[in-house]
Amino acid sequence: MNDGVPDTSENATSFEVLEAEIAAAYGSLSPRLRQIASFALANPTELALETVATIAARAGVQPSALIRFSKAFGFDGFSEMQRVFRTRLASRAPSYQERLRQGGLEGARKTAAIDSIPDILTHFVDAGLHALDHLRDTVDADRFSQAAERLAASEIIHVCGHRRSYPVAAYLSYAFGHLGLRVHHIDGLGGMGRIQASGMRPGDTLIAVSFAPYAPETLDIVRHAQEVGAGIVAVTDTALSPIAQDASETFLVEDAEVQTFRSLTATMCLAISLVVAVGHILTHRQAAPAETPRSP
């Protein structure tokens, strides 16, 4: 059966490679396999630890579809693909694995039901701590450094984030401005997002922040950045996010959630860290002694 996936001669041996392959092939997958792809990248821990039957039920597909999905990416069967997800989990910090064992698969993202008003703060603090640990364990150091270098070298930093992501965009605009950088906050006020973005050029960088269901205003600005050849630093939730597809650097953030209410704890931590990293780069550049010309 052809599900729209090109033949793969070799299977991925690391989660990062498999994640990239799934994201690249996503548009050509059949609707059923796209459904599995979305679930797998949003719930990699469940793919690592649960049975085929449980995963299929959670993803809303038949177990045979999971096997077909695995073979589409070069694996002999689901168990072989599952080993890649388990390798990812095994490489994580021991404290995170311990929380998974103690709190179940949802322990890293959601907390128990709220029984009283005083519990609310405790639940959000606990969920935020889990989210921060997850951020620390998953952000690639080289990617973080590359993004900071890109931002420090940009002619203009454009920042875009709407709806739930707006506070992050507002903070980034404020903080980069205090570093003396040229910053342009594309807030879309009055529906003028595209007009605000019309000055974007190659040599500029757009920081776009968006999470499912993805604000269409942000997606439109990301498309414009792609068209003009500006760099893009994406802060989002999965590799299948529409703002991640053509980004120069992408950061996947799994933020704190309590009974469907999602905070910005980890996202704001990443934003602050990027600002400080850029400031560190600029300070070292200013402090570096000018190169003395050689005598003829």
QUISULFEN-V773525 format. One record per pair of residues at least 4 apart in sequence whose ideal C-beta (glycine too) atoms are under 8 Angstrom apart, sorted by the first residue. I is the first residue (numbers start at 1). GAP is how many residues later the second one is. If there is no record, write none. Layout:
BEGIN
i:I gap:GAP
i:I gap:GAP
END
This chain:
BEGIN
i:1 gap:67
i:3 gap:26
i:3 gap:27
i:3 gap:29
i:3 gap:30
i:3 gap:65
i:3 gap:69
i:4 gap:24
i:4 gap:25
i:4 gap:26
i:4 gap:29
i:5 gap:20
i:5 gap:23
i:5 gap:24
i:5 gap:28
i:5 gap:67
i:5 gap:68
i:6 gap:19
i:6 gap:22
i:8 gap:13
i:8 gap:64
i:8 gap:65
i:8 gap:66
i:9 gap:65
i:10 gap:64
i:11 gap:62
i:11 gap:63
i:11 gap:64
i:11 gap:69
i:11 gap:70
i:11 gap:73
i:12 gap:5
i:12 gap:6
i:12 gap:9
i:12 gap:61
i:12 gap:62
i:12 gap:72
i:13 gap:4
i:13 gap:71
i:14 gap:4
i:14 gap:70
i:14 gap:73
i:14 gap:74
i:15 gap:4
i:15 gap:29
i:15 gap:69
i:15 gap:70
i:15 gap:72
i:15 gap:73
i:16 gap:4
i:17 gap:4
i:18 gap:4
i:18 gap:55
i:18 gap:63
i:18 gap:66
i:19 gap:4
i:19 gap:22
i:19 gap:220
i:20 gap:4
i:20 gap:219
i:21 gap:4
i:21 gap:52
i:22 gap:4
i:22 gap:15
i:22 gap:18
i:22 gap:19
i:22 gap:51
i:22 gap:217
i:22 gap:218
i:23 gap:18
i:23 gap:216
i:23 gap:217
i:23 gap:221
i:23 gap:222
i:25 gap:4
i:25 gap:47
i:25 gap:48
i:26 gap:8
i:26 gap:11
i:26 gap:214
i:29 gap:4
i:29 gap:5
i:29 gap:8
i:29 gap:43
i:30 gap:4
i:31 gap:4
i:32 gap:4
i:32 gap:29
i:32 gap:33
i:33 gap:4
i:33 gap:32
i:33 gap:35
i:33 gap:36
i:33 gap:39
i:34 gap:4
i:35 gap:4
i:35 gap:24
i:35 gap:25
i:35 gap:26
i:36 gap:4
i:36 gap:23
i:36 gap:25
i:36 gap:29
i:36 gap:30
i:36 gap:33
i:37 gap:4
i:37 gap:32
i:37 gap:203
i:38 gap:4
i:38 gap:200
i:38 gap:202
i:39 gap:4
i:39 gap:16
i:39 gap:19
i:39 gap:20
i:39 gap:21
i:40 gap:4
i:40 gap:7
i:40 gap:19
i:40 gap:29
i:40 gap:45
i:41 gap:197
i:41 gap:198
i:41 gap:199
i:42 gap:195
i:42 gap:196
i:43 gap:4
i:43 gap:15
i:43 gap:62
i:44 gap:4
i:44 gap:41
i:44 gap:44
i:44 gap:45
i:45 gap:4
i:45 gap:40
i:45 gap:44
i:45 gap:55
i:45 gap:60
i:45 gap:63
i:46 gap:4
i:46 gap:8
i:46 gap:9
i:46 gap:12
i:46 gap:59
i:47 gap:8
i:47 gap:35
i:47 gap:38
i:48 gap:34
i:48 gap:37
i:48 gap:38
i:48 gap:40
i:48 gap:41
i:49 gap:37
i:49 gap:40
i:49 gap:51
i:49 gap:56
i:50 gap:4
i:50 gap:5
i:50 gap:8
i:50 gap:55
i:51 gap:4
i:52 gap:4
i:52 gap:11
i:52 gap:14
i:52 gap:15
i:52 gap:26
i:53 gap:4
i:53 gap:10
i:54 gap:4
i:55 gap:4
i:55 gap:11
i:56 gap:5
i:56 gap:6
i:56 gap:7
i:56 gap:9
i:56 gap:10
i:59 gap:7
i:61 gap:4
i:61 gap:5
i:62 gap:4
i:63 gap:4
i:64 gap:4
i:65 gap:4
i:66 gap:4
i:66 gap:12
i:67 gap:4
i:67 gap:10
i:67 gap:11
i:68 gap:4
i:69 gap:4
i:69 gap:9
i:69 gap:12
i:70 gap:5
i:70 gap:6
i:70 gap:7
i:70 gap:8
i:70 gap:10
i:70 gap:11
i:71 gap:4
i:71 gap:5
i:71 gap:6
i:73 gap:8
i:75 gap:5
i:75 gap:6
i:76 gap:4
i:77 gap:4
i:78 gap:4
i:79 gap:4
i:80 gap:4
i:81 gap:4
i:82 gap:4
i:83 gap:4
i:84 gap:4
i:85 gap:4
i:86 gap:4
i:87 gap:4
i:88 gap:4
i:89 gap:8
i:89 gap:11
i:90 gap:7
i:92 gap:4
i:92 gap:5
i:92 gap:45
i:92 gap:46
i:93 gap:4
i:93 gap:40
i:93 gap:43
i:93 gap:44
i:94 gap:4
i:95 gap:4
i:95 gap:38
i:96 gap:4
i:96 gap:12
i:96 gap:37
i:96 gap:38
i:96 gap:41
i:97 gap:4
i:98 gap:4
i:99 gap:4
i:99 gap:8
i:99 gap:9
i:99 gap:31
i:99 gap:34
i:100 gap:4
i:100 gap:5
i:100 gap:7
i:100 gap:8
i:102 gap:5
i:103 gap:4
i:103 gap:5
i:106 gap:4
i:107 gap:23
i:108 gap:22
i:108 gap:23
i:108 gap:26
i:108 gap:146
i:109 gap:18
i:109 gap:21
i:109 gap:22
i:109 gap:145
i:109 gap:147
i:109 gap:148
i:110 gap:17
i:110 gap:147
i:110 gap:148
i:110 gap:149
i:111 gap:12
i:111 gap:15
i:111 gap:16
i:111 gap:147
i:112 gap:11
i:113 gap:146
i:114 gap:5
i:114 gap:6
i:114 gap:9
i:114 gap:144
i:114 gap:145
i:115 gap:4
i:118 gap:4
i:119 gap:4
i:120 gap:4
i:120 gap:138
i:121 gap:4
i:122 gap:4
i:123 gap:4
i:123 gap:135
i:124 gap:4
i:124 gap:132
i:124 gap:134
i:124 gap:139
i:125 gap:4
i:126 gap:4
i:127 gap:4
i:127 gap:129
i:127 gap:130
i:127 gap:131
i:127 gap:136
i:127 gap:138
i:128 gap:4
i:128 gap:128
i:128 gap:135
i:128 gap:137
i:128 gap:138
i:129 gap:4
i:130 gap:4
i:130 gap:126
i:131 gap:4
i:131 gap:122
i:131 gap:123
i:131 gap:124
i:131 gap:125
i:131 gap:132
i:131 gap:134
i:131 gap:135
i:132 gap:4
i:132 gap:133
i:132 gap:134
i:132 gap:137
i:133 gap:4
i:134 gap:4
i:134 gap:120
i:134 gap:132
i:135 gap:4
i:135 gap:118
i:135 gap:119
i:135 gap:131
i:135 gap:134
i:135 gap:135
i:138 gap:114
i:138 gap:116
i:139 gap:4
i:139 gap:5
i:139 gap:112
i:139 gap:131
i:140 gap:4
i:141 gap:4
i:142 gap:4
i:143 gap:4
i:143 gap:106
i:143 gap:107
i:143 gap:108
i:144 gap:4
i:144 gap:107
i:144 gap:129
i:144 gap:130
i:144 gap:133
i:145 gap:4
i:145 gap:132
i:146 gap:4
i:146 gap:102
i:146 gap:103
i:147 gap:4
i:147 gap:86
i:147 gap:101
i:147 gap:102
i:147 gap:104
i:147 gap:127
i:148 gap:4
i:148 gap:126
i:148 gap:129
i:148 gap:130
i:148 gap:132
i:148 gap:133
i:149 gap:4
i:149 gap:132
i:150 gap:4
i:150 gap:55
i:150 gap:81
i:150 gap:83
i:150 gap:98
i:150 gap:99
i:151 gap:6
i:151 gap:25
i:151 gap:30
i:151 gap:54
i:151 gap:56
i:151 gap:82
i:151 gap:123
i:151 gap:127
i:152 gap:126
i:152 gap:129
i:152 gap:130
i:152 gap:133
i:154 gap:27
i:154 gap:49
i:154 gap:50
i:154 gap:51
i:154 gap:77
i:155 gap:27
i:155 gap:46
i:155 gap:48
i:155 gap:49
i:156 gap:26
i:156 gap:27
i:156 gap:28
i:156 gap:43
i:156 gap:44
i:156 gap:45
i:156 gap:48
i:156 gap:49
i:157 gap:15
i:157 gap:19
i:157 gap:24
i:157 gap:25
i:157 gap:26
i:157 gap:27
i:157 gap:47
i:157 gap:48
i:157 gap:49
i:157 gap:50
i:158 gap:25
i:158 gap:26
i:158 gap:27
i:158 gap:28
i:158 gap:39
i:158 gap:42
i:158 gap:46
i:158 gap:47
i:158 gap:48
i:158 gap:49
i:158 gap:63
i:158 gap:67
i:158 gap:72
i:159 gap:10
i:159 gap:13
i:159 gap:14
i:159 gap:17
i:159 gap:24
i:159 gap:25
i:159 gap:26
i:159 gap:27
i:159 gap:47
i:159 gap:48
i:160 gap:9
i:160 gap:25
i:160 gap:26
i:160 gap:28
i:160 gap:33
i:160 gap:37
i:160 gap:46
i:160 gap:47
i:160 gap:48
i:160 gap:49
i:160 gap:57
i:160 gap:58
i:160 gap:61
i:160 gap:62
i:161 gap:4
i:161 gap:5
i:161 gap:6
i:161 gap:7
i:161 gap:8
i:161 gap:9
i:161 gap:11
i:161 gap:46
i:161 gap:47
i:161 gap:48
i:161 gap:49
i:161 gap:54
i:161 gap:57
i:161 gap:74
i:162 gap:4
i:162 gap:7
i:162 gap:26
i:162 gap:48
i:162 gap:53
i:162 gap:55
i:162 gap:56
i:163 gap:52
i:164 gap:47
i:164 gap:98
i:164 gap:100
i:165 gap:4
i:165 gap:44
i:165 gap:45
i:165 gap:46
i:165 gap:50
i:165 gap:53
i:165 gap:70
i:165 gap:99
i:165 gap:102
i:166 gap:4
i:166 gap:21
i:167 gap:4
i:167 gap:97
i:167 gap:101
i:168 gap:4
i:168 gap:41
i:168 gap:67
i:168 gap:96
i:168 gap:99
i:168 gap:100
i:168 gap:103
i:169 gap:4
i:169 gap:16
i:169 gap:18
i:169 gap:38
i:169 gap:40
i:170 gap:4
i:170 gap:15
i:170 gap:17
i:171 gap:4
i:171 gap:97
i:171 gap:100
i:171 gap:101
i:172 gap:4
i:172 gap:11
i:172 gap:35
i:172 gap:37
i:172 gap:99
i:172 gap:102
i:172 gap:103
i:173 gap:4
i:173 gap:10
i:173 gap:11
i:173 gap:12
i:174 gap:4
i:175 gap:4
i:175 gap:96
i:175 gap:97
i:175 gap:100
i:176 gap:5
i:176 gap:7
i:176 gap:99
i:176 gap:102
i:177 gap:4
i:177 gap:6
i:179 gap:96
i:179 gap:99
i:179 gap:100
i:179 gap:103
i:180 gap:102
i:181 gap:97
i:181 gap:101
i:184 gap:12
i:184 gap:15
i:186 gap:7
i:186 gap:10
i:186 gap:11
i:186 gap:35
i:187 gap:6
i:187 gap:9
i:188 gap:4
i:188 gap:5
i:188 gap:8
i:188 gap:29
i:192 gap:4
i:193 gap:4
i:193 gap:24
i:193 gap:27
i:193 gap:28
i:194 gap:4
i:194 gap:26
i:194 gap:27
i:194 gap:30
i:197 gap:24
i:197 gap:27
i:197 gap:28
i:200 gap:4
i:200 gap:6
i:200 gap:24
i:200 gap:25
i:200 gap:28
i:200 gap:30
i:201 gap:27
i:201 gap:28
i:201 gap:29
i:202 gap:26
i:202 gap:27
i:202 gap:28
i:203 gap:27
i:204 gap:26
i:204 gap:27
i:205 gap:25
i:205 gap:26
i:205 gap:27
i:205 gap:28
i:205 gap:43
i:206 gap:15
i:206 gap:16
i:206 gap:19
i:206 gap:24
i:206 gap:25
i:206 gap:26
i:206 gap:27
i:207 gap:26
i:207 gap:28
i:208 gap:10
i:208 gap:13
i:208 gap:14
i:208 gap:17
i:208 gap:24
i:208 gap:25
i:208 gap:26
i:208 gap:27
i:208 gap:28
i:208 gap:35
i:208 gap:39
i:209 gap:9
i:209 gap:25
i:209 gap:26
i:209 gap:27
i:209 gap:58
i:209 gap:62
i:210 gap:4
i:210 gap:5
i:210 gap:8
i:210 gap:9
i:210 gap:24
i:210 gap:25
i:210 gap:26
i:210 gap:31
i:210 gap:33
i:211 gap:25
i:211 gap:26
i:211 gap:30
i:211 gap:42
i:211 gap:44
i:211 gap:51
i:212 gap:25
i:212 gap:26
i:212 gap:29
i:214 gap:4
i:214 gap:5
i:214 gap:22
i:214 gap:27
i:214 gap:28
i:214 gap:29
i:215 gap:4
i:216 gap:4
i:217 gap:4
i:218 gap:4
i:218 gap:25
i:219 gap:4
i:219 gap:23
i:219 gap:24
i:220 gap:4
i:221 gap:4
i:222 gap:4
i:222 gap:10
i:222 gap:12
i:222 gap:20
i:222 gap:21
i:222 gap:24
i:222 gap:25
i:223 gap:4
i:224 gap:4
i:225 gap:5
i:225 gap:6
i:225 gap:7
i:226 gap:4
i:226 gap:6
i:226 gap:20
i:231 gap:17
i:232 gap:11
i:232 gap:14
i:232 gap:15
i:232 gap:16
i:232 gap:17
i:233 gap:14
i:233 gap:15
i:233 gap:16
i:233 gap:17
i:233 gap:18
i:233 gap:41
i:234 gap:7
i:234 gap:9
i:234 gap:10
i:234 gap:13
i:234 gap:15
i:234 gap:16
i:234 gap:17
i:235 gap:15
i:235 gap:16
i:235 gap:18
i:235 gap:32
i:235 gap:35
i:235 gap:36
i:236 gap:5
i:236 gap:7
i:236 gap:8
i:236 gap:14
i:236 gap:15
i:236 gap:16
i:236 gap:17
i:237 gap:4
i:237 gap:15
i:237 gap:16
i:237 gap:17
i:238 gap:6
i:238 gap:14
i:239 gap:5
i:239 gap:11
i:239 gap:13
i:240 gap:4
i:241 gap:4
i:241 gap:9
i:243 gap:4
i:244 gap:6
i:244 gap:8
i:251 gap:19
i:253 gap:13
i:253 gap:14
i:253 gap:17
i:254 gap:12
i:255 gap:7
i:255 gap:8
i:255 gap:9
i:255 gap:10
i:255 gap:11
i:255 gap:12
i:256 gap:6
i:256 gap:7
i:256 gap:9
i:256 gap:10
i:257 gap:4
i:257 gap:5
i:257 gap:6
i:258 gap:5
i:264 gap:4
i:265 gap:4
i:266 gap:4
i:267 gap:4
i:268 gap:4
i:269 gap:4
i:270 gap:4
i:271 gap:4
i:272 gap:4
i:273 gap:4
i:274 gap:4
i:275 gap:4
i:276 gap:4
i:277 gap:4
i:278 gap:4
i:279 gap:4
i:280 gap:4
i:281 gap:4
i:282 gap:4
i:283 gap:4
i:284 gap:4
END
